[in-house]
Amino acid sequence: MDFSFSEREEAFRREVREFLAANNPNRGGGAAARGEGEDDLESAMDRLPKLLAWNQALVEKGWVGFHWPREVGGGGGGLIEQMILKQESGKARAPMLGLSYMGLAWVGPGIIKYGTEQQKRRFIPAILEAREHWCTGYSEPGSGSDLASLRCSAVRDGDHYVISGQKTWTSLAMWSQWMILLVRTDPAAPKHRGITCLLVPMDAAGVEVRPIKAMNGETPFAEVFFNDVRVPVENRLGAEGQGWDVTKHALANERSSIAEVTAMVNHLDDLERLAKKCKSNGRAAIEDPLVRQRLARMKTMVEAMRLTGLRFLTKQLRGDEIGAETSVNKLLRAELEVEIGRLALDIEGRYGALVKGSPGAIDNGKWQRQALTWPSYVIGGGTPNIQRNVIAERLLGLPHDV
Ligand SMILES: Cc1cc2nc3c(=O)[nH]c(=O)nc-3n(C[C@H](O)[C@H](O)[C@H](O)COP(=O)(O)OP(=O)(O)OC[C@H]3O[C@@H](n4cnc5c(N)ncnc54)[C@H](O)[C@@H]3O)c2cc1C
């Protein structure tokens, strides 16, 4: 591995820093910049005008969809520059590099790889400009880890598909205009081959969304029911029966997008700050050897994630695809997030029970909320057991069945 940057890459880093100094809505202090505020949905809604201006400034630079091909409106950027952009914006605690979260993370890449020219023209600009948001209709009751067993069906009727069935845990379904949906189109085919991917407008007749409340009190996801929903055949992504390949591509993107190292570095910095300002037994928590040990262990894990990420980046730079590799950092990140939440609440002691808005809540209840939110992120995008299976079978070459 070569860790040095070329003069061109360093110049790009300077350009990014200048851009962030002028456009980052979190610049110049404030709770989010100090890592003391929350980044929950409510605060995001309050800050929407600023966030849309941020998205637009990024679009003008070609930095939303940074590595997407220029022909579809992306930035056509290289992998190293993309890493620099993510590092610098993470360090500056800027908002995400584009607001259409799932659109950018995996729907867009799926459309670029499998979509028709018409689909690219229709959907990609709206994702880049955050005019449309997407949700993901994969999981069903009884089909989560074993996704290929899904039963939600679509039957061809002339130039339409008619969808019936149910999805669940659909993040952001209430706020999305579109869903990337997996349906069974051929019940007689082997289970991986009978699946098709459809792009479904959430306002189509027969789509019913029922929000699900999570243990942090928010409603981040929903059950979605399809009661004979008609979708034109032109909304199919890839060929009929190709849905599994489309999904594999999408999930590799999901795991890589979830596993961001800079965010973890920021969380640990915030945790260290918390340990410095909270007292336990008459001294700052940071002076407690057990707290220091737990922090040190986590910092070591983040460094392992950083180096693992660089190893896989090197592989990509050599022209090799990565897929199963992204499970390594996803697994480490899942463990870390849960442990960060636990340590934060241990440090806060009784104050850890205070929610946002309560008098005396430390960092306005940020750690309390995160400790209740992060355990669910461990499951989203594939549970730790499933990540371990992927690593064992596809990276280490261990036998599938024992
Ligand atoms: C915050 C969050 C957001 C989500 N967002 C979405 C979304 O937007 N769209 C969507 O479609 N889904 C979403 N999901 C659903 C998520 O993908 C599933 O919950 C996940 O894949 C696990 O499936 P399951 O819940 O059916 O659990 P199950 O698959 O029933 O697993 C139950 C337990 O069995 C273990 N297990 C299962 N199979 C194996 C195996 N082969 N080997 C070892 N252990 C195994 C699992 O590790 C787990 O511990 C989200 C979930 C969460 C928590």
Ligand as a Chemical Component Dictionary entry (heavy atoms), coordinates in Angstrom:
data_LIG
# 
_chem_comp.id                   LIG 
_chem_comp.type                 NON-POLYMER 
_chem_comp.pdbx_formal_charge   0 
_chem_comp.three_letter_code    LIG 
# 
loop_
_chem_comp_atom.comp_id 
_chem_comp_atom.atom_id 
_chem_comp_atom.alt_atom_id 
_chem_comp_atom.type_symbol 
_chem_comp_atom.charge 
_chem_comp_atom.model_Cartn_x 
_chem_comp_atom.model_Cartn_y 
_chem_comp_atom.model_Cartn_z 
_chem_comp_atom.pdbx_ordinal 
LIG C1  C1  C 0 -32.877 0.094   11.570 1  
LIG C2  C2  C 0 -33.315 -0.869  10.520 2  
LIG C3  C3  C 0 -33.561 -0.411  9.241  3  
LIG C4  C4  C 0 -34.000 -1.299  8.271  4  
LIG N1  N1  N 0 -34.285 -0.814  7.041  5  
LIG C5  C5  C 0 -34.749 -1.638  6.097  6  
LIG C6  C6  C 0 -35.142 -1.129  4.832  7  
LIG O1  O1  O 0 -35.095 0.086   4.580  8  
LIG N2  N2  N 0 -35.609 -2.004  3.917  9  
LIG C7  C7  C 0 -35.680 -3.353  4.154  10 
LIG O2  O2  O 0 -36.084 -4.074  3.260  11 
LIG N3  N3  N 0 -35.333 -3.860  5.345  12 
LIG C8  C8  C 0 -34.867 -3.039  6.321  13 
LIG N4  N4  N 0 -34.537 -3.535  7.555  14 
LIG C9  C9  C 0 -34.705 -4.956  7.815  15 
LIG C10 C10 C 0 -33.393 -5.710  7.934  16 
LIG O3  O3  O 0 -32.757 -5.829  6.674  17 
LIG C11 C11 C 0 -33.692 -7.072  8.561  18 
LIG O4  O4  O 0 -34.206 -6.821  9.855  19 
LIG C12 C12 C 0 -32.464 -7.944  8.651  20 
LIG O5  O5  O 0 -32.055 -8.356  7.373  21 
LIG C13 C13 C 0 -32.716 -9.176  9.523  22 
LIG O6  O6  O 0 -33.859 -9.854  9.130  23 
LIG P1  P1  P 0 -34.997 -10.248 10.179 24 
LIG O7  O7  O 0 -35.344 -9.047  10.956 25 
LIG O8  O8  O 0 -36.080 -10.936 9.426  26 
LIG O9  O9  O 0 -34.279 -11.250 11.193 27 
LIG P2  P2  P 0 -34.049 -12.810 10.948 28 
LIG O10 O10 O 0 -33.509 -13.021 9.583  29 
LIG O11 O11 O 0 -35.280 -13.532 11.316 30 
LIG O12 O12 O 0 -32.876 -13.108 11.987 31 
LIG C14 C14 C 0 -33.146 -13.413 13.373 32 
LIG C15 C15 C 0 -31.844 -13.875 14.010 33 
LIG O13 O13 O 0 -31.402 -15.077 13.385 34 
LIG C16 C16 C 0 -30.059 -14.926 12.911 35 
LIG N5  N5  N 0 -29.892 -15.657 11.636 36 
LIG C17 C17 C 0 -30.774 -15.684 10.603 37 
LIG N6  N6  N 0 -30.268 -16.435 9.594  38 
LIG C18 C18 C 0 -29.043 -16.868 10.001 39 
LIG C19 C19 C 0 -28.016 -17.655 9.391  40 
LIG N7  N7  N 0 -28.150 -18.162 8.156  41 
LIG N8  N8  N 0 -26.881 -17.881 10.091 42 
LIG C20 C20 C 0 -26.730 -17.369 11.353 43 
LIG N9  N9  N 0 -27.672 -16.619 11.975 44 
LIG C21 C21 C 0 -28.808 -16.372 11.305 45 
LIG C22 C22 C 0 -29.892 -13.433 12.685 46 
LIG O14 O14 O 0 -28.510 -13.063 12.775 47 
LIG C23 C23 C 0 -30.712 -12.850 13.830 48 
LIG O15 O15 O 0 -29.934 -12.848 15.015 49 
LIG C24 C24 C 0 -34.130 -2.682  8.557  50 
LIG C25 C25 C 0 -33.880 -3.130  9.843  51 
LIG C26 C26 C 0 -33.499 -2.243  10.822 52 
LIG C27 C27 C 0 -33.266 -2.767  12.200 53 
# 
loop_
_chem_comp_bond.comp_id 
_chem_comp_bond.atom_id_1 
_chem_comp_bond.atom_id_2 
_chem_comp_bond.value_order 
_chem_comp_bond.pdbx_ordinal 
LIG C1  C2  SING 1  
LIG C2  C3  SING 2  
LIG C2  C26 DOUB 3  
LIG C3  C4  DOUB 4  
LIG C4  N1  SING 5  
LIG C4  C24 SING 6  
LIG N1  C5  DOUB 7  
LIG C5  C6  SING 8  
LIG C5  C8  SING 9  
LIG C6  O1  DOUB 10 
LIG C6  N2  SING 11 
LIG N2  C7  SING 12 
LIG C7  O2  DOUB 13 
LIG C7  N3  SING 14 
LIG N3  C8  DOUB 15 
LIG C8  N4  SING 16 
LIG N4  C9  SING 17 
LIG N4  C24 SING 18 
LIG C9  C10 SING 19 
LIG C10 O3  SING 20 
LIG C10 C11 SING 21 
LIG C11 O4  SING 22 
LIG C11 C12 SING 23 
LIG C12 O5  SING 24 
LIG C12 C13 SING 25 
LIG C13 O6  SING 26 
LIG O6  P1  SING 27 
LIG P1  O7  DOUB 28 
LIG P1  O8  SING 29 
LIG P1  O9  SING 30 
LIG O9  P2  SING 31 
LIG P2  O10 DOUB 32 
LIG P2  O11 SING 33 
LIG P2  O12 SING 34 
LIG O12 C14 SING 35 
LIG C14 C15 SING 36 
LIG C15 O13 SING 37 
LIG C15 C23 SING 38 
LIG O13 C16 SING 39 
LIG C16 N5  SING 40 
LIG C16 C22 SING 41 
LIG N5  C17 SING 42 
LIG N5  C21 SING 43 
LIG C17 N6  DOUB 44 
LIG N6  C18 SING 45 
LIG C18 C19 SING 46 
LIG C18 C21 DOUB 47 
LIG C19 N7  SING 48 
LIG C19 N8  DOUB 49 
LIG N8  C20 SING 50 
LIG C20 N9  DOUB 51 
LIG N9  C21 SING 52 
LIG C22 O14 SING 53 
LIG C22 C23 SING 54 
LIG C23 O15 SING 55 
LIG C24 C25 DOUB 56 
LIG C25 C26 SING 57 
LIG C26 C27 SING 58 
# 
